[in-house]
Amino acid sequence: MTEIADSIIHFETLFEQAEKVSIQTNKSLNDEQILDQLLDLISTIKQYYKAEFAPEIKSALIKRSLGEILFFISTISMRENIDVYSALKDEIHLQEMDLLPDNKIITE
């Protein structure tokens, strides 16, 4: 097994490793093919939700598909040199702003 499979590592390190591996394993795929793969995986997850699997089986199938989605996203982020940490942080900030009434900051 690899170092990644055998240890617990910080998510950012894991994602960087996924970028390095995915850029090699997906080098034969163009951007449109990667996006098609993502759409197929999302469709597959939708089917899992509709299926009547035992909860633990459904969860395992969805987990696998989400892992594949993240792996394909890592290919895109590597090709486009996108700082996914910053992208996610920015999106969280925007979503939090949408949660606030009249965009006022609420402190509790």
C-alpha positions in Angstrom: 0.0 0.0 0.0 1.0 3.6 -0.5 1.9 6.1 2.2 -1.4 7.8 1.5 -3.4 4.6 2.1 -1.5 3.7 5.3 -1.6 7.0 7.1 -3.8 9.9 8.2 -2.7 13.1 6.6 -4.0 16.7 6.4 -6.7 17.1 3.7 -4.7 19.8 1.9 -1.7 17.3 1.6 -4.1 14.6 0.4 -5.6 16.9 -2.2 -2.2 17.8 -3.5 -1.3 14.2 -3.8 -4.6 13.6 -5.7 -3.6 16.4 -8.1 -0.2 14.8 -8.7 -1.7 11.3 -9.3 -4.8 12.5 -11.3 -2.8 14.6 -13.7 -1.0 11.4 -14.7 -3.9 9.0 -14.7 -6.3 11.4 -16.5 -3.7 12.9 -19.0 -5.5 11.2 -21.9 -8.8 12.8 -21.1 -9.6 16.3 -22.4 -11.5 18.8 -20.3 -14.9 18.0 -21.8 -14.3 14.3 -21.0 -13.5 15.1 -17.4 -16.7 17.2 -17.1 -18.7 14.4 -18.6 -17.2 12.0 -16.1 -18.3 14.4 -13.3 -21.8 14.6 -14.7 -22.0 10.8 -14.9 -20.9 10.4 -11.3 -23.4 12.9 -10.1 -26.1 11.0 -12.0 -24.9 7.8 -10.5 -25.2 9.3 -7.0 -28.8 10.4 -7.8 -29.6 6.8 -8.7 -28.1 5.5 -5.5 -30.4 7.8 -3.6 -33.4 6.4 -5.4 -32.2 2.8 -5.0 -33.3 0.6 -2.2 -30.0 -0.5 -0.9 -29.2 -1.1 2.8 -28.0 2.2 4.3 -24.5 1.0 4.8 -24.2 -0.1 1.2 -25.7 3.1 -0.2 -23.3 5.1 2.0 -20.3 3.1 0.7 -21.4 3.6 -2.9 -21.9 7.3 -2.5 -18.6 7.6 -0.7 -16.8 5.9 -3.6 -18.5 8.2 -6.1 -17.7 11.3 -4.1 -14.0 10.2 -4.0 -14.0 9.8 -7.8 -15.6 13.3 -8.1 -12.9 14.8 -5.9 -10.3 13.0 -7.9 -11.6 14.5 -11.2 -11.8 17.9 -9.6 -8.2 17.6 -8.6 -7.3 17.1 -12.2 -9.1 20.3 -13.2 -7.5 22.2 -10.3 -4.0 21.0 -11.3 -4.5 21.8 -15.0 -5.9 25.2 -14.3 -3.6 26.0 -11.4 -6.5 26.7 -9.1 -6.0 27.2 -5.4 -8.9 25.0 -4.2 -8.4 26.1 -0.6 -8.9 29.7 -1.6 -11.8 28.8 -3.9 -13.6 26.9 -1.2 -12.9 29.5 1.4 -14.3 32.2 -0.9 -17.4 30.2 -1.6 -18.0 29.5 2.1 -17.8 33.2 2.7 -20.3 34.0 0.0 -22.7 31.3 1.2 -22.5 32.6 4.8 -23.3 36.1 3.5 -26.4 34.7 1.8 -27.5 33.2 5.2 -27.5 36.5 6.9 -30.7 38.6 7.0 -30.1 41.8 5.1 -26.4 40.8 4.8 -25.8 42.0 8.4 -23.3 40.2 10.5 -24.8 38.3 13.4 -22.6 37.4 16.4 -23.8 35.0 19.1 
